[in-house]
Amino acid sequence: MQRFDVILTGGGLVGLTLAIALSRHGLTVAVVDPADPGAVLAAGFDGRVSSIASASWKMFEALGLADRLRDKCNPIERIWVSEGLSGGALDFMPDPDDGALGYMVENKELRRALDAAANEEAGITRFQPDKAVSVERDQDGVRMTLGSGAKIAGSLHVAAEGRNSPTRDAAGISVARWQYPQRGLVTAINHEHHHGNTAYEIFYPDGPFALLPMLPGTRSAIVWTVPEKHGAAMLKLGEAAWLHEAKKRMGDFLGEISLAAPMSSYPLGFHRAARITDTRLALVGDAAHGIHPIAGQGVNLGYRDAAALCEVLVEGLRIGLEPGDAQLLDRYQRWRALDAMSVTVMMDGLVRLFDVPGRTASAIRRFGLSAVQKATPLKTLFMAEARGESGPRPRLLLGEAV
């Protein structure tokens, strides 16, 4: 039976980043993931992208991942938030000396960078494609039998399996969840004019329309929230009709547009685990919480989990505690509880605020956006949240090794 410090189920964006962070700090990690690497790393742009907040990017720099991604990312140097095309607006444009607010990168390129980095880590052993068929967790540790027949053991099981985490469910951890009556349409467009490294979030009564700047400067990703009842019909529209509907929401400021990727859609929901630890178990990323993509904070919330858990485990080892020690898991739970709660509640509140129909509600929102635009302290607060720099940050999110 192979033994590891940590057994991590789920080798996605958050899980593999955590594995790399732990290995860089001297821990041995088994990564178990059912996905076929060939399919996950396949060539071709599928329209799926991630917004990496500046704090998460600092972690990438500390782990050596930023160098692998630097020429594949488009900086976000400005965020424009508005109520429709002619309503009140917030214009977030930081001082150039403060650096970009974040970076847009194709998920495919992010997965490739993580895959290459993980394969170079002596402390990481990957079981992929493979999955756990039996798991035992008790005060003595974690023992796992995989579908391949491999038997592995560790001090701590970390679940990074996504929003439908079987490990979370098997642990009996209750989850607060609800579905929004909306779907997210995802694709990308080529456009005539340069996007100016600006991310646009344009709110409408039936949902926000986001334009996210990509490389080259004449391409942007689209995350378009539509009512659930219209989702299937929107996907069936021909390209010309779809682009016509998109232009009605984004206006003409980017010039002529054309589709640059296939269109896909997914239901939008919220979920939050009642707790993120159990005996010899920690949850990270979507296994712990999932939010509306209204501000692109989902994956960054997961990176905050990863950075905090890494710091807790590494500091615990330095004083002689093993990774699965209950004291360390309690510290992780307390550290992440308030931050995760505040972000998830704020994002849900924004969704509901902009979902209220009627001219009066629209007028109030426009007034509020204009008021915040003039209030420097409030703008600074919102900008810190967009950067992922609110609350007590783990050292990795400051760009420092633990």
C-alpha positions in Angstrom: 0.0 0.0 0.0 1.4 3.4 -1.1 1.4 6.1 1.6 1.0 9.8 1.2 0.6 12.8 3.4 -2.5 13.9 1.5 -4.9 12.1 -0.9 -6.7 14.5 -3.1 -9.7 13.5 -5.1 -10.4 15.8 -8.0 -7.6 17.1 -10.3 -9.3 20.1 -11.7 -8.2 23.7 -11.7 -8.3 24.1 -7.9 -7.4 20.5 -6.9 -4.2 20.4 -9.1 -3.1 23.9 -7.9 -3.4 22.7 -4.3 -1.4 19.6 -5.1 1.4 21.6 -6.6 1.4 24.0 -3.6 1.6 21.2 -1.1 4.3 19.4 -3.1 6.4 22.6 -3.3 6.3 22.8 0.5 7.5 19.2 1.0 4.3 17.1 1.3 3.6 14.0 -0.7 0.2 14.0 -2.6 -1.8 11.4 -4.4 -4.1 13.0 -7.0 -7.1 10.7 -8.0 -9.2 11.9 -10.9 -11.5 10.0 -13.3 -11.0 12.4 -16.3 -9.0 11.2 -19.3 -6.0 13.5 -19.6 -6.2 13.2 -23.4 -9.7 14.6 -23.4 -9.1 17.3 -20.8 -6.0 18.6 -22.6 -7.4 18.4 -26.2 -6.6 21.1 -28.6 -9.2 23.7 -29.7 -10.9 26.6 -28.1 -14.2 25.7 -26.5 -15.1 29.1 -25.2 -14.5 28.3 -21.5 -12.3 30.8 -19.7 -11.4 31.7 -16.2 -10.9 35.1 -14.6 -7.9 34.9 -12.4 -8.0 37.6 -9.7 -4.7 39.4 -9.0 -4.4 37.7 -5.6 -4.7 34.3 -7.2 -2.2 35.4 -9.8 0.3 36.2 -7.0 -0.1 32.6 -5.9 0.6 31.5 -9.4 3.8 33.6 -9.3 4.8 32.0 -6.0 4.3 28.5 -7.4 6.0 29.2 -10.8 2.8 28.8 -12.7 2.6 32.4 -13.9 5.6 32.0 -16.1 3.8 29.2 -18.0 0.8 31.3 -18.5 2.1 34.9 -19.0 1.9 34.9 -22.8 -1.5 33.1 -22.7 -3.3 35.6 -20.5 -5.0 38.9 -21.2 -4.8 41.4 -18.4 -8.0 43.0 -17.0 -7.0 46.6 -16.5 -10.5 48.0 -16.2 -14.0 46.8 -15.1 -17.1 48.6 -16.3 -20.4 47.8 -14.5 -23.6 49.3 -15.7 -27.4 49.1 -15.6 -28.1 48.5 -19.3 -26.2 50.5 -21.9 -27.4 54.0 -20.8 -27.8 53.7 -17.0 -25.6 54.5 -14.1 -22.2 52.9 -14.2 -19.2 52.0 -12.1 -15.8 52.4 -13.7 -13.0 50.5 -11.9 -9.7 51.6 -13.3 -6.8 51.2 -10.8 -3.5 53.0 -10.8 -1.2 51.4 -13.4 1.4 51.0 -10.7 -1.0 48.6 -8.8 -1.0 46.1 -11.7 -3.9 44.4 -13.4 -7.1 43.6 -11.6 -6.8 40.1 -12.9 -6.1 38.0 -16.0 -8.4 36.1 -18.5 -7.1 32.8 -19.6 -8.6 29.9 -21.5 -9.4 26.9 -19.3 -7.6 24.7 -21.8 -4.3 26.7 -21.4 -4.7 26.8 -17.6 -5.2 23.0 -17.5 -2.1 22.5 -19.7 0.0 24.6 -17.5 -1.1 22.8 -14.3 -0.7 19.4 -15.9 2.9 20.2 -17.0 3.8 21.7 -13.6 2.3 18.7 -11.7 4.2 16.2 -13.8 7.4 17.9 -12.8 6.7 17.6 -9.1 8.4 14.6 -7.4 5.9 14.9 -4.5 2.9 14.3 -6.7 1.7 10.8 -7.8 -1.3 10.9 -10.2 -3.8 8.2 -10.5 -5.7 9.2 -13.7 -8.0 8.2 -15.1 -9.0 6.4 -11.9 -11.5 6.8 -9.0 -12.0 5.7 -5.5 -14.3 2.7 -5.0 -13.9 2.4 -1.3 -12.8 5.0 1.3 -12.2 4.5 5.0 -11.5 7.5 7.3 -11.0 7.2 11.0 -8.7 8.6 13.7 -5.8 6.6 12.4 -5.9 8.0 8.8 -7.4 7.4 5.4 -7.3 4.2 3.3 -8.6 4.1 -0.2 -9.0 1.4 -2.9 -9.1 2.6 -6.5 -11.0 1.3 -9.5 -7.6 0.2 -10.9 -7.0 -2.0 -7.9 -4.4 0.3 -6.4 -4.5 0.7 -2.6 -3.3 4.0 -1.1 -3.3 5.5 2.4 -2.8 9.0 3.8 -3.2 11.3 6.7 -5.8 13.6 5.1 -8.4 13.3 2.3 -9.0 16.5 0.4 -12.1 16.6 -1.8 -11.9 18.9 -4.8 -14.5 17.0 -6.8 -16.8 19.9 -7.8 -20.3 20.8 -6.8 -21.7 17.2 -6.8 -18.9 15.9 -4.6 -19.6 12.3 -3.7 -17.1 12.5 -0.8 -19.1 15.4 0.8 -22.3 13.5 0.4 -20.9 10.3 1.9 -19.6 12.3 4.9 -23.2 13.4 5.6 -22.4 17.1 5.2 -25.6 19.0 4.6 -25.6 21.6 1.8 -27.8 24.7 1.4 -28.6 25.0 -2.3 -31.0 26.6 -4.7 -31.3 27.0 -8.4 -31.7 30.4 -10.1 -34.4 30.5 -12.8 -31.6 31.2 -15.3 -29.1 29.6 -17.5 -25.6 30.8 -18.4 -24.7 30.9 -22.1 -21.0 30.7 -22.8 -19.1 31.4 -25.9 -16.6 33.9 -27.4 -16.7 36.5 -30.2 -14.2 38.1 -32.4 -14.7 41.9 -32.8 -13.5 44.7 -35.0 -12.2 47.0 -32.3 -9.7 46.3 -29.5 -11.4 45.7 -26.1 -8.9 47.9 -24.2 -8.3 45.2 -21.6 -11.7 46.0 -20.2 -14.2 43.6 -18.6 -17.9 44.7 -19.0 -20.7 43.6 -16.8 -24.0 44.9 -18.2 -27.1 44.3 -16.1 -30.5 43.7 -17.5 -33.8 42.6 -15.8 -33.5 39.1 -17.2 -29.8 38.7 -16.2 -26.3 40.1 -16.7 -24.4 40.1 -19.9 -20.6 39.9 -19.4 -17.8 40.6 -21.9 -14.4 39.4 -20.8 -11.2 40.5 -22.6 -9.1 37.8 -24.2 -6.0 37.4 -26.4 -5.7 38.7 -29.1 -7.2 42.1 -28.3 -10.0 41.6 -30.7 -11.6 38.6 -28.9 -13.8 38.5 -25.9 -15.5 35.7 -23.9 -19.2 36.1 -23.3 -21.1 34.9 -20.2 -24.8 35.7 -20.9 -27.4 35.0 -18.2 -30.9 34.3 -19.7 -34.1 33.1 -18.2 -34.3 29.3 -18.0 -37.3 29.2 -20.2 -35.3 30.9 -23.0 -32.1 28.9 -22.7 -32.9 26.1 -25.2 -34.3 28.6 -27.8 -31.2 30.8 -27.6 -29.0 27.8 -28.3 -31.1 26.9 -31.4 -30.7 30.4 -32.9 -28.6 30.6 -36.1 -25.4 32.5 -35.8 -26.7 35.7 -37.5 -29.8 35.8 -35.2 -27.7 35.0 -32.1 -25.2 37.8 -32.9 -28.1 40.2 -33.5 -29.5 39.5 -30.0 -26.0 39.8 -28.5 -25.5 43.2 -30.2 -28.7 44.5 -28.7 -27.2 43.9 -25.3 -23.7 45.0 -25.9 -24.1 47.9 -28.4 -21.8 48.8 -31.2 -18.7 49.9 -29.3 -16.6 46.8 -30.4 -17.7 47.1 -34.0 -18.6 44.1 -36.2 -18.7 40.8 -34.3 -18.6 37.1 -35.2 -18.6 33.8 -33.2 -15.2 32.5 -32.2 -16.2 29.4 -30.3 -19.1 26.9 -29.9 -22.0 27.9 -27.7 -22.8 26.0 -24.6 -25.0 26.5 -21.6 -25.4 25.4 -18.0 -27.9 25.9 -15.2 -27.1 28.5 -12.6 -27.3 27.8 -8.9 -25.9 28.5 -5.4 -24.7 26.0 -2.9 -22.8 26.1 0.4 -21.7 23.2 2.6 -22.7 23.5 6.3 -19.1 22.7 7.2 -15.9 22.1 5.1 -14.2 19.5 7.4 -14.9 16.1 8.8 -12.7 13.4 10.4 -9.5 13.4 8.2 -11.4 15.3 5.5 -11.3 18.9 4.1 -13.4 20.3 1.2 -12.1 22.9 -1.3 -13.5 24.7 -4.3 -16.9 23.8 -5.6 -17.1 20.9 -3.2 -17.4 23.5 -0.5 -19.4 26.3 -2.2 -20.7 27.4 -5.6 -21.9 30.8 -6.7 -23.4 32.6 -9.6 -20.8 33.7 -12.2 -22.0 37.3 -11.8 -18.5 38.6 -10.9 -16.2 35.7 -11.9 -15.3 34.9 -8.4 -16.0 31.1 -8.3 -12.6 29.7 -9.1 -10.9 32.4 -7.1 -12.9 31.4 -4.0 -11.5 27.9 -4.6 -8.0 29.3 -4.8 -8.5 31.1 -1.5 -9.4 27.7 0.0 -6.3 26.1 -1.5 -4.0 28.8 -0.2 -5.4 28.7 3.3 -5.4 24.9 3.5 -1.8 24.8 2.3 -0.7 27.3 4.9 -2.5 25.5 7.7 -1.0 22.1 6.8 2.6 23.4 6.3 2.6 25.3 9.5 1.2 22.3 11.3 3.9 20.0 10.0 6.5 22.5 11.3 5.3 22.0 14.9 5.0 18.2 14.6 1.3 17.8 13.6 0.3 15.5 10.8 -1.9 16.9 8.0 -5.1 15.2 9.2 -4.8 16.5 12.8 -8.2 17.7 14.1 -6.6 21.0 15.3 -5.4 21.9 11.8 -8.8 21.1 10.2 -10.5 23.2 12.9 -8.2 26.1 12.0 -9.0 25.7 8.3 -12.7 25.6 9.0 -12.6 28.8 11.1 -10.4 30.6 8.6 -12.5 30.0 5.6 -16.0 30.1 7.1 -16.3 33.9 7.4 -14.6 34.8 4.1 -16.5 32.1 2.1 -19.8 33.2 3.7 -19.3 36.9 3.0 -18.4 36.3 -0.7 -21.2 33.8 -1.3 -23.9 36.0 0.4 -22.7 39.1 -1.4 -22.8 37.4 -4.8 -26.2 36.0 -4.2 -27.4 39.5 -3.0 -26.1 41.1 -6.2 -28.0 38.5 -8.3 -31.2 39.2 -6.4 -30.7 43.0 -6.4 -30.4 43.2 -10.2 -33.2 40.7 -10.7 -35.9 43.0 -9.3 -38.0 44.2 -12.3 -39.6 47.5 -12.9 -38.6 51.1 -13.6 -38.4 52.1 -9.9 -36.0 49.3 -9.1 -33.9 50.2 -12.2 -33.8 53.9 -11.2 -32.7 52.9 -7.7 -29.9 50.7 -9.1 -28.7 53.5 -11.4 -28.6 55.9 -8.6 -26.7 53.5 -6.4 -24.1 52.8 -9.1 -23.6 56.5 -9.6 -23.3 57.1 -5.9 -20.7 54.4 -5.5 -18.8 55.8 -8.5 -18.4 59.0 -6.6 -17.6 57.4 -3.2 -13.9 56.5 -3.3 -13.9 54.4 -0.1 -16.7 52.2 -1.5 -15.0 51.9 -4.9 -11.8 50.9 -3.1 -13.7 48.2 -1.2 -15.3 46.7 -4.3 -12.0 46.8 -6.1 -10.3 44.9 -3.3 -13.0 42.3 -3.5 -12.5 42.0 -7.3 -8.8 41.5 -6.8 -9.4 38.8 -4.1 -7.6 41.0 -1.6 -10.3 41.4 1.0 -10.0 39.8 4.5 -7.0 38.0 6.0 -5.1 36.5 3.2 -2.8 33.4 3.2 0.8 34.1 2.3 0.5 32.4 -1.1 -2.1 35.1 -2.1 0.5 37.7 -1.2 3.0 36.0 -3.6 5.0 34.5 -0.7 5.9 30.9 0.1 4.5 29.6 3.3 
